């Protein structure tokens, strides 16, 4: 319980201004990370959950351009700038170190739990601030899918 409170408090502090572009950058970052580590887990349950996460994020990434366009952001033109808002290098470095120390599964599960919590909270903030129906629909679907993945990750963390 304390862990969840801490995650919530920290995630609130890390996103002072959630914007559609920041959400797009985060989705792309999570997709990059989940694909990179997809075949490196020891746990079959984490492997299965991560494969589901890759599928959710791939779908979200594919439909994100339309949602962004509806808010006046041309994702194709601005993609490089958008992706620079939330680079994956720092998290990749931490996960690479965990892989070398045979701690990838638990480190990845905890890190992705925090990242997903943060992402869902960003999505909620953007939902409240946007008037775009298309963006709101995308946010609701993607956040719901991420919440389902997060439940699976929490089960893996509890089992460990």
MIMI-593093 format. One record per residue: residue in three letters; x, y, z of N, C-alpha, C in turn. Coordinates in steps of 0.2 Angstrom, whole numbers, always signed. Each point is the difference from the previous one (the first is absolute). Layout:
N
SITE   r   n_X   n_Y   n_Z  ca_X  ca_Y  ca_Z   c_X   c_Y   c_Z
SITE ala     X     Y     Z     X     Y     Z     X     Y     Z
...
This chain:
160
SITE   r   n_X   n_Y   n_Z  ca_X  ca_Y  ca_Z   c_X   c_Y   c_Z
SITE unk    +4    -6    +0    -4    +6    +0    +4    +6    +0
SITE unk    +6    +0    +4    +4    +6    +0    +3    +1    -6
SITE unk    +2    -5    -4    +3    +0    -6    -4    +4    -5
SITE unk    -7    -2    +0    -4    +3    -5    -1    +7    +2
SITE unk    +0    +2    +6    -1    +7    +2    +7    +4    -3
SITE unk    +5    -3    +1    +7    +3    -2    +0    +1    -7
SITE unk    -2    -5    -4    -1    +0    -7    -4    +6    -2
SITE unk    -6    +0    +3    -5    +6    -2    +3    +7    +1
SITE unk    +3    +0    +6    +3    +7    +2    +6    +2    -5
SITE unk    +4    -5    -1    +6    +2    -4    -2    +1    -8
SITE unk    -5    -4    -2    -3    +1    -7    -3    +7    +0
SITE unk    -3    +2    +5    -3    +7    -1    +5    +5    +0
SITE unk    +5    +0    +3    +6    +5    +0    +3    +0    -7
SITE unk    +0    -6    -3    +4    +0    -6    -3    +2    -7
SITE unk    -6    +3    +1    -4    +2    -6    -4    +7    +1
SITE unk    +4    +5    +1    -3    +6    +2    -5    +2    -6
SITE unk    +2    +0    -6    -5    +2    -6    +0    -6    -5
SITE unk    -5    -4    +1    -2    -6    -4    -3    +3    -7
SITE unk    +3    -2    -5    -3    +3    -7    -1    -7    -4
SITE unk    -3    +1    -6    -1    -5    -4    +7    -3    -3
SITE unk    +4    +5    -1    +7    -1    -3    +4    -4    +5
SITE unk    -1    +1    +7    +4    -3    +5    -3    -8    +0
SITE unk    -6    +0    +0    -3    -7    +0    +2    -4    -6
SITE unk    +1    +3    -6    +2    -3    -6    +7    -3    +1
SITE unk    +4    +5    +3    +7    -2    +1    +1    -6    +5
SITE unk    -4    +0    +5    +0    -5    +5    -2    -7    -3
SITE unk    -5    +0    -4    -3    -6    -3    +6    -3    -4
SITE unk    +3    +5    -4    +6    -3    -4    +5    -2    +4
SITE unk    +2    +3    +6    +5    -2    +4    -1    -7    +3
SITE unk    -6    -1    +2    -2    -7    +3    +0    -5    -5
SITE unk    -2    +2    -6    +0    -5    -6    +7    -2    -1
SITE unk    +5    +5    -1    +7    -1    -1    +3    -5    +5
SITE unk    -1    +1    +7    +2    -4    +5    -3    -7    +0
SITE unk    -6    +0    -1    -4    -7    +1    +3    -4    -6
SITE unk    +1    +3    -6    +2    -4    -5    +8    -2    +1
SITE unk    +4    +4    +2    +7    -1    +1    +1    -6    +5
SITE unk    -4    +0    +5    +1    -6    +5    -5    -6    +0
SITE unk    -4    +0    -5    -5    -5    -1    +2    -7    +1
SITE unk    +6    -2    -3    +2    -7    +0    +6    -1    +5
SITE unk    +0    +4    +5    +6    +0    +5    -2    -2    +7
SITE unk    -7    -2    +1    -2    -2    +7    +1    -7    +1
SITE unk    +1    -2    +7    +0    -6    +2    -7    -3    +1
SITE unk    -5    +4    +3    -6    -1    +2    -5    -1    -7
SITE unk    -3    -5    +0    -5    -1    -6    -6    +5    +1
SITE unk    -2    +1    +6    -6    +4    +1    +2    +8    -2
SITE unk    +6    +2    +2    +2    +6    -2    +1    +1    -7
SITE unk    +3    -5    -3    +0    -1    -8    -6    +1    -3
SITE unk    -5    -4    +2    -7    +1    -2    -3    +7    +1
SITE unk    +0    +2    +6    -2    +7    +1    +3    +5    -4
SITE unk    +7    +0    -1    +3    +5    -4    -2    -1    -7
SITE unk    -1    -6    -3    -2    -1    -7    -7    +4    -1
SITE unk    -4    -1    +6    -7    +4    -1    +1    +7    +1
SITE unk    +5    +3    +4    +2    +7    +0    +2    +2    -7
SITE unk    +4    -4    -3    +3    +2    -7    -6    +1    -5
SITE unk    -5    -5    +1    -6    +1    -5    -4    +6    +2
SITE unk    -1    +1    +6    -4    +6    +2    +3    +7    -2
SITE unk    +7    +0    +1    +4    +6    -2    +0    +1    -8
SITE unk    +1    -6    -3    +0    +1    -7    -6    +2    -3
SITE unk    -6    -2    +2    -6    +2    -2    -1    +8    +2
SITE unk    +2    +2    +6    -1    +7    +2    +5    +4    -4
SITE unk    +6    -2    -2    +4    +4    -4    -2    +1    -7
SITE unk    -3    -6    -3    -3    +1    -6    -6    +4    -1
SITE unk    -4    +1    +5    -6    +4    +0    +1    +7    +3
SITE unk    +6    +1    +3    +2    +6    +3    +0    +6    -5
SITE unk    +2    +0    -6    +1    +5    -5    -7    +3    -1
SITE unk    -5    -4    -1    -7    +3    -1    -2    +4    +6
SITE unk    +1    -3    +6    -2    +4    +6    +4    +6    +1
SITE unk    +6    +0    -1    +4    +7    +0    -2    +5    -5
SITE unk    -1    -3    -6    -3    +5    -5    -6    +3    +2
SITE unk    -5    -3    +3    -6    +3    +2    +1    +5    +6
SITE unk    +6    +0    +3    +2    +6    +4    +4    +5    -3
SITE unk    +1    -1    -6    +4    +5    -4    +7    -1    -1
SITE unk    +2    -6    +2    +8    -2    +0    +1    -5    -6
SITE unk    +4    +2    -4    +2    -4    -6    +6    -5    +3
SITE unk    -2    -6    +1    +5    -5    +3    +6    -1    -5
SITE unk    -2    -1    -6    +5    -2    -5    +5    +6    -1
SITE unk    -2    +6    +0    +4    +6    +0    +4    +1    +6
SITE unk    -3    -1    +6    +3    +2    +7    +3    -6    +3
SITE unk    +0    -6    -3    +2    -6    +4    +6    +0    +3
SITE unk    +5    +2    -3    +7    +1    +3    +0    +4    +6
SITE unk    -3    +6    +0    -1    +4    +6    -4    -3    +5
SITE unk    -5    -3    -2    -5    -3    +5    +4    -6    +4
SITE unk    +4    -4    -4    +3    -6    +4    +6    +3    +4
SITE unk    +2    +5    -1    +6    +3    +4    -3    +2    +7
SITE unk    -6    +1    +1    -3    +2    +6    +1    -5    +6
SITE unk    +0    -6    -2    +1    -6    +5    +4    -5    -3
SITE unk    +7    +1    +0    +4    -5    -3    +1    -6    +5
SITE unk    +2    -6    -3    +0    -6    +3    +7    -2    +3
SITE unk    +5    +4    -1    +7    -2    +1    +1    -1    +8
SITE unk    -3    +4    +4    +1    -1    +7    -3    -6    +3
SITE unk    -6    -2    -2    -3    -6    +2    +4    -6    -3
SITE unk    +2    +1    -6    +3    -6    -3    +7    -1    +3
SITE unk    +3    +5    +2    +7    -1    +4    -2    -4    +6
SITE unk    -5    +2    +4    -2    -4    +6    -2    -7    -1
SITE unk    -3    -1    -5    -2    -7    -2    +5    -4    -3
SITE unk    +5    +3    -3    +6    -4    -3    +4    -2    +6
SITE unk    +1    +5    +5    +4    -2    +6    -4    -6    +4
SITE unk    -6    +0    +0    -4    -5    +4    +1    -7    -4
SITE unk    +0    +1    -7    +1    -6    -4    +7    -4    +2
SITE unk    +5    +5    +0    +7    -3    +1    +0    -3    +7
SITE unk    -4    +2    +5    +0    -2    +7    -6    -5    +1
SITE unk    -2    -3    -5    -6    -5    +0    -6    +2    +4
SITE unk    -1    +7    +0    -6    +2    +4    -5    +4    -5
SITE unk    +0    -2    -6    -4    +3    -5    -7    -1    +1
SITE unk    -3    -6    +2    -7    -1    +1    -3    +5    +5
SITE unk    +3    +0    +6    -3    +4    +5    +1    +7    -1
SITE unk    +6    +2    -2    +1    +7    -2    -5    +3    -5
SITE unk    +0    -4    -5    -5    +2    -6    -7    +0    +2
SITE unk    -2    -5    +4    -7    +0    +3    -2    +7    +4
SITE unk    +5    +1    +4    -1    +6    +5    +1    +7    -5
SITE unk    +4    +0    -4    +1    +6    -4    -6    +1    -5
SITE unk    -2    -5    -3    -6    +1    -4    -6    +1    +4
SITE unk    -1    -2    +6    -6    +1    +4    +0    +8    +1
SITE unk    +6    +3    +2    +1    +7    +1    -2    +4    -6
SITE unk    +3    -2    -6    -1    +3    -6    -7    +0    -2
SITE unk    -3    -6    +0    -7    +0    -2    -5    +4    +5
SITE unk    +2    +0    +6    -4    +4    +5    +0    +8    -2
SITE unk    +6    +2    -2    +2    +6    -2    -4    +2    -6
SITE unk    +1    -5    -5    -4    +1    -6    -7    +1    +0
SITE unk    -3    -4    +4    -7    +0    +1    -2    +7    +3
SITE unk    +3    +2    +5    -1    +7    +3    +1    +5    -5
SITE unk    +5    +0    -4    +1    +5    -5    -6    +0    -5
SITE unk    -3    -6    -2    -5    -1    -4    -7    +3    +3
SITE unk    +0    -1    +7    -6    +3    +3    +0    +8    +0
SITE unk    +6    +3    +1    +1    +7    +0    -2    +3    -7
SITE unk    +3    -4    -6    -2    +2    -6    -7    +0    -2
SITE unk    -3    -6    +2    -7    -1    -1    -4    +6    +3
SITE unk    +2    +3    +6    -4    +5    +3    +1    +7    -4
SITE unk    +6    +0    -3    +2    +7    -3    -2    +0    -8
SITE unk    -1    -6    -3    -2    +1    -7    -7    +0    -2
SITE unk    -2    +3    -5    -7    +0    -2    -1    -5    -6
SITE unk    +6    -3    -3    -1    -4    -6    -3    -7    +2
SITE unk    -5    -1    -3    -4    -7    +1    +5    -6    -2
SITE unk    +3    +1    -6    +5    -5    -2    +6    -2    +5
SITE unk    +2    +6    +3    +6    -1    +5    -3    -3    +6
SITE unk    -6    +2    +2    -3    -3    +6    -1    -7    -1
SITE unk    -3    -2    -5    -1    -7    -2    +6    -4    +0
SITE unk    +6    +2    -3    +6    -3    +0    +3    -1    +7
SITE unk    -1    +5    +4    +3    +0    +7    -4    -5    +4
SITE unk    -7    +0    +0    -4    -5    +4    +2    -7    -2
SITE unk    +1    -1    -7    +1    -7    -2    +7    -2    +3
SITE unk    +5    +4    -2    +7    -1    +2    +1    -1    +7
SITE unk    -3    +5    +4    +1    -1    +8    -3    -6    +2
SITE unk    -6    -2    -2    -3    -6    +2    +4    -6    -2
SITE unk    +3    +0    -6    +4    -6    -1    +6    +0    +4
SITE unk    +3    +6    +2    +6    +0    +4    -2    -2    +7
SITE unk    -6    +2    +2    -2    -3    +7    +0    -7    +1
SITE unk    -3    -3    -6    +0    -8    +0    +7    -3    +1
SITE unk    +5    +3    -4    +7    -2    +0    +3    +1    +7
SITE unk    -2    +5    +3    +3    +2    +6    -3    -5    +6
SITE unk    -6    -2    -1    -2    -5    +5    +4    -7    -1
SITE unk    +2    -1    -6    +4    -6    -1    +7    +1    +3
SITE unk    +3    +5    -1    +6    +2    +3    +0    +0    +7
SITE unk    -5    +2    +3    -1    +0    +8    +0    -7    +2
SITE unk    -4    -4    -3    +0    -7    +2    +7    -3    +0
SITE unk    +4    +1    -5    +7    -2    -1    +4    +2    +6
SITE unk    -1    +7    +1    +4    +3    +6    -2    -4    +6
SITE unk    -6    -1    +2    -2    -3    +6    +2    -7    +0
SITE unk    +1    -4    -5    +2    -7    +0    +7    +0    +1
SITE unk    +4    +5    -1    +7    +0    +0    +2    +0    +7
